[in-house]
Amino acid sequence: MAEWNTYYRNEEDEEDQEEGEQSGGDYKATGRDSLVFLVDASKEMFIKGEDGQPSNFDMTMQVVRSVYASKIISSHRDLMALVFYGTEQSKNPRNSFKHVYVYHDLDEPGAKRVQDVDALRGGKGAQLATETMGSGETSLVDALWCCGNLYSDIKLRLSHKRLMIFTCRDEPHGSDGVKDKQARTKAGDLKETGVVIDLMHLMKPGGFDVATFFRDIISPPEDESELGLQLEPCDKLEDLKKRVRAKESKKRAMARMNLCLGDGINVAVGIYATAVTARKPASIRLYRETNEPVRSKTRTFHTQTGSLLLPSEIKKSQVYGKRQIVMERDEVDAIKKFDDPGMSLIGFKPMAKLKRHHHIRSASFLYPEEDEVKGSACLFSALLTKCSERNVFALCRCVARRNFPPRFAALVPQKEEVDEGKVQISPPGFHVIYLPYADDVRTLDPPQFPTASQRQVDKMKEIVSKLRFKYRFLIEIRCDAFENPVIQQQYRNLEALALNMMAPEDIDDLIMPKVDQINNRLGPLVQEFKDLVYPDNYNPESKPAAKRKTADTGGGAEKKPKVEVPEGELRAHVQNGTLGKLTVPVLKETCKRFGVRTTGTKKQELIDALIAQLGQ
């Protein structure tokens, strides 16, 4: 019989679920993401920038390489392809399309593909691309047809299909209106089949005019939280990486539900994870003869007969009051279910009422789902605007999934923020802060310490002032700028082994304090603070004095404090006959104090002498 240790499933498990899982049968999205890089291989792409800046083709290859490497780490099951158009040579399935070169078919990224893209970087890479593919006529319609065939040839279920076009030419066909019309028609067909087309346009002399041709090619933004069409072309590698990173992956909701604002007023919303703990990948067990992965299965057997138990034969129990409470599986499921998934509005509170210690787990993010309930985005936006204007948060009852316990949650409004390049920094929506119940709040009894003097406080203020970041840097600092050094070292080692590198690349531990810089800033302040707080000649790094060895370990006998027994208590021991409870050293000390002469040093002799003296 299995031990029923918990009533509910651990809520942290919801963040560890596969990204494709969502609550409810109607909201489960399965399949793999797919991404096709469609790169312009015309001569204009190979022109180097001013002051030694890399060419547009070189920047594109660096971005492709970066996405390949990140996908291997984060989503190795996703499918990716690399296709060049405007080439002299042709290489595609059945060679049906001229001037289209499929460098990588739609498949999972691997070490070999990363090496192939590395070979196309830099000056030697440009020369290799010229020798392998060359530059010829451009027919974007053939390139779009080829990419469509790549998707149709895949037998796997694809949950999200995205096509990224990298080019620095706003009129790829020149003045050929027939090709422009054919490309627009084919792009519309792809968008009807669920392919999202994005444009990553690059800098060129004279500027890039999106309205000339590509405005009718690309897909509209899926929602306001995504990066929309950028009118300004990218001229820097970091800007291009940022735009690709914002588009490369589909944002999936952990759960979708209705936010009930009142009787009959429901808003469809999705809950998204803003931060999930990154872990090193688990090791895979392989069969020693063939190196094939092995699968493990768990079976439950009867402890007495050894027979195999079926799931229907297993019950669960909980010990309560020294009594074992046995329940069927259906009874356990019924106890765990409180309500259907959803959120119900309770009321509003000022933001000042929300304290930092109310956060008991990482927050989620709430965003409307217009496809589920029409008008959700409009009502959600009105609620967000009013909460922001009045500086209040919404208090809700939240059941995230089936068989999940209800949670007390605060919806904190957040306005949309964009940077100078019109790239979205933070989307509009509500942060879901999970609040503690009365059972979760602990009463602390901190130990009492001496209060610092005013001089000590002032000196520490000087130290804090010296170590404080500059205000401008403090605003720009972001958690995503600091990588986990343990995980980065793990993947650098794996990358070095997979790519046959001589040694893994060095990593920078960005969270390691800069001790020398700190010491230079502080100067003598540290020693001055020590002189105010610690006693003279105090050295925290010195070892404590060795304890004196006892007689058993070869040292001198350890001295113990003298224990004196009051006369009244001693006479009570004599009358009650309980002098034997006292130790021999206490009896000897008592005999000396009362001037009792003894004939020996044994315990019974000391007791007899005290009785003879005090019993008179």
Salt bridges, closest charged atoms under 4 A:
GLU11 OE1 - ARG361 NH1 3.19
GLU11 OE2 - ARG407 NH1 3.35
GLU14 OE2 - ARG361 NH1 2.76
GLU14 OE1 - ARG401 NH1 3.10
GLU15 OE2 - ARG361 NH2 3.24
ASP16 OD1 - ARG279 NH1 3.14
ASP33 OD1 - ARG252 NH2 2.79
ASP40 OD2 - ARG169 NE 2.93
ASP78 OD2 - LYS71 NZ 3.09
GLU108 OE2 - ARG32 NH1 2.76
ASP116 OD2 - HIS104 NE2 3.23
ASP116 OD1 - LYS112 NZ 2.92
ASP118 OD1 - ARG65 NE 3.04
ASP118 OD1 - ARG121 NH1 2.97
GLU137 OE1 - HIS99 NE2 3.93
ASP170 OD1 - LYS204 NZ 3.00
ASP180 OD1 - HIS173 ND1 2.69
ASP198 OD2 - ARG162 NH1 2.34
ASP198 OD1 - LYS247 NZ 3.59
ASP216 OD2 - ARG184 NE 3.13
GLU222 OE2 - ARG162 NH2 3.72
GLU222 OE1 - LYS250 NZ 2.90
GLU226 OE1 - LYS247 NZ 3.92
GLU328 OE2 - LYS315 NZ 3.27
ASP339 OD2 - ARG397 NH1 3.35
ASP340 OD1 - LYS337 NZ 3.63
GLU369 OE1 - ARG256 NE 3.26
GLU389 OE1 - LYS386 NZ 3.64
ASP419 OD2 - LYS242 NZ 3.65
GLU462 OE2 - LYS459 NZ 3.98
GLU476 OE2 - ARG472 NE 3.74
ASP480 OD2 - ARG478 NE 3.21
GLU495 OE2 - ARG65 NH2 2.98
GLU528 OE1 - LYS459 NZ 2.73
GLU567 OE2 - ARG571 NH2 3.02
GLU569 OE2 - HIS573 NE2 3.77
